[in-house]
């Protein structure tokens, strides 16, 4: 028997859909950060003429690594939240069907055990 609490399953579906879209976007950002942000050493200058060129390259590599790590962490968090939200929605859906069946099949008819 329900305790009077209602859950909007369509809203949960919308959250799940948005999370999967965000996850797809994070995949694209991860690929971009990994493969499309590489700067060759010569772009920082000649180390003979510009002594800080090596420091700039190291700073670039460090920043790139941190960005990739942050995106990976966010990806994992979004995936975990999306999976958990999907499981919660499934449980609520199962409970809704069980409640409807208990109340007479959810067809609107009055042939259930509560109609007697």
C-alpha positions as CSV (number, residue, x, y, z in Angstrom):
1,X,0.0,0.0,0.0
2,X,1.3,3.4,-0.9
3,X,2.2,5.9,1.8
4,X,0.9,8.8,-0.4
5,X,4.2,9.7,-1.9
6,X,4.3,10.2,-5.7
7,X,7.2,10.1,-8.0
8,X,7.2,11.6,-11.5
9,X,8.7,8.8,-13.6
10,X,8.8,11.0,-16.7
11,X,11.0,13.5,-14.9
12,X,13.3,10.7,-13.9
13,X,13.4,9.6,-17.6
14,X,14.3,13.2,-18.5
15,X,17.1,13.3,-16.0
16,X,18.5,10.0,-17.3
17,X,18.3,11.2,-20.9
18,X,20.1,14.5,-20.0
19,X,22.8,12.6,-18.1
20,X,23.5,10.2,-21.0
21,X,23.7,13.2,-23.4
22,X,26.1,14.9,-21.0
23,X,28.1,11.7,-20.8
24,X,28.4,11.6,-24.6
25,X,29.6,15.3,-24.5
26,X,32.1,14.3,-21.9
27,X,33.4,11.5,-24.1
28,X,33.9,14.1,-26.9
29,X,35.7,16.5,-24.5
30,X,37.9,13.7,-23.3
31,X,38.9,12.7,-26.8
32,X,39.6,16.4,-27.7
33,X,41.7,17.0,-24.6
34,X,43.7,13.8,-25.2
35,X,44.3,14.0,-28.9
36,X,43.7,17.5,-30.1
37,X,45.6,19.6,-27.6
38,X,49.1,18.3,-28.2
39,X,51.6,21.1,-28.9
40,X,54.9,20.2,-30.3
41,X,58.1,21.4,-28.5
42,X,59.2,23.6,-31.4
43,X,56.0,25.7,-30.9
44,X,57.4,26.9,-27.6
45,X,60.6,28.1,-29.2
46,X,64.2,27.0,-29.5
47,X,65.6,26.1,-26.1
48,X,69.0,27.6,-27.1
49,X,67.4,31.0,-27.7
50,X,64.5,30.8,-25.3
51,X,65.5,29.1,-22.1
52,X,61.9,29.0,-20.8
53,X,60.7,26.9,-23.7
54,X,61.2,23.7,-21.8
55,X,59.3,25.1,-18.8
56,X,56.4,26.1,-21.0
57,X,56.2,22.7,-22.6
58,X,56.3,21.1,-19.1
59,X,53.5,23.4,-17.9
60,X,51.5,22.6,-21.0
61,X,51.9,18.8,-20.4
62,X,51.0,19.2,-16.7
63,X,47.8,21.2,-17.6
64,X,46.8,18.7,-20.3
65,X,47.2,15.8,-17.8
66,X,45.1,17.6,-15.2
67,X,42.4,18.4,-17.7
68,X,42.3,14.8,-18.9
69,X,42.1,13.6,-15.3
70,X,39.3,16.1,-14.4
71,X,37.3,15.0,-17.5
72,X,37.8,11.3,-16.6
73,X,36.6,12.0,-13.0
74,X,33.5,13.9,-14.2
75,X,32.8,11.2,-16.7
76,X,32.9,8.6,-13.9
77,X,30.7,10.7,-11.7
78,X,28.1,11.3,-14.4
79,X,28.1,7.6,-15.4
80,X,27.6,6.6,-11.7
81,X,24.8,9.1,-11.2
82,X,23.1,8.1,-14.4
83,X,23.2,4.4,-13.6
84,X,21.9,5.0,-10.1
85,X,19.1,7.2,-11.3
86,X,18.2,4.6,-13.9
87,X,18.0,1.9,-11.2
88,X,15.9,4.1,-8.9
89,X,13.5,4.8,-11.8
90,X,13.3,1.1,-12.5
91,X,12.4,0.3,-8.9
92,X,9.7,3.0,-8.8
93,X,8.3,1.7,-12.1
94,X,8.2,-1.9,-10.7
95,X,6.5,-0.6,-7.5
96,X,3.9,1.3,-9.6
97,X,3.0,-1.8,-11.6
98,X,2.8,-3.9,-8.4
99,X,0.6,-1.3,-6.8
100,X,-1.7,-1.2,-9.9
101,X,-1.9,-5.0,-10.0
102,X,-2.8,-5.0,-6.3
103,X,-5.5,-2.4,-6.8
104,X,-7.1,-4.3,-9.7
105,X,-4.8,-4.3,-12.6
106,X,-4.7,-0.6,-13.2
107,X,-7.3,-0.9,-15.9
108,X,-9.8,1.4,-14.1
109,X,-12.2,-1.5,-13.5
110,X,-13.6,-2.3,-10.1
111,X,-12.8,-6.0,-10.0
112,X,-9.8,-5.8,-7.6
113,X,-9.7,-6.9,-4.0
114,X,-10.5,-3.4,-2.8
115,X,-13.7,-3.2,-4.8
116,X,-15.4,-5.9,-2.8
